């Protein structure tokens, strides 16, 4: 995955590629937000009804680590907001 003028966000537990810096945006929620995942196979989506809320949890497809949640209030072109716990990812600048 080559991202021009940017880098990759990887799973902190297993180093799997999850997001590119080109899909990161400021959603105003205080958490790192992305409008798309790096590939359809990189993230697992699972219903989460904890805390009296109906949400969709996102997990690393490689190691099953909790990453955060996905919401349907993101920008175009996907309309998704992957709201990610900053402690679950690492950033690596392109070399």
N, C-alpha and C positions, 0 to 999 in steps of 0.2 A: 504494500500500500504506500504509494508515493504521494505525498501531499505537498504541493508547491507552497513555499512561504508559510510553513506551519509545522505541525507535528501531529502526534498521535496520543490519545488518552488510552492507557492500558489498565487492565485489572491489576490492582495492587497485590492480589494473592497469587495469580498465576501468569501475569504479564500478557494475557490475551489482548489483542487489539479490539477496542470497543467503539471508539469515536474518533473523528478527525477534528482538528482545530477549526476547519472551515465550516463545520456544522454547529459550533459553539456560539451561543448568543447570550445576552444579558436579559433574562426574563423578569428581573426585579424581585425574584423570590428568595435570593440570598444563597442559593445552591447553584453549582455548575449546571447549566442547561444546554441541551443539544436538541436540534430538530430532527436528527436522523442517526441511526446506528451505522457502523462501518459496513456491515453486511447482514443480511437476514439471518444468518446462522450464528451471529456473535452474541445475541442476547435472547434469553428465555423470558416470556411474559406469563405471569401467573396471577389469578384473581387473589386479592387481598381484602378480606372483610374485617380486619382487626380494627380495634379502637372505634367501632361503630361507624366506620366509613367503608364505602365500596370503591376500591382503587385497584390498579393493576401494578403489581410489583415487577421490577426488572431484575434479572439475575444473570451473572456471567454464564454463558452456555458451556464454557470449558470446565469451570470448577464449582459452579452453583452458588457463588458468593452473592450476597445481597448488594445491589447497586443503588437502588432507589425506587422511584415510581415513574410511570408514564401517564401523561394527561393529554387531553384532546384540545388544548388551548394554545398550541404553539404556532409559530409563523409558517408561511408558505415556504417551500412547496409541500410539506408533509402535513402541517397542522398539528404535529406532535410536539410535546415538551417532555423530553427525558430529563427528569429532575433527579440529579445524581448526588449521592453523599460524597463530599470531597475527600473523605478518608478512604473511599473504596477504589480510587483511581490514581494513577501516576501519569505525568505528562512527559513525553520525550520529543524534543525538538528534532526536526529532520536534520540529517547530517549532510 
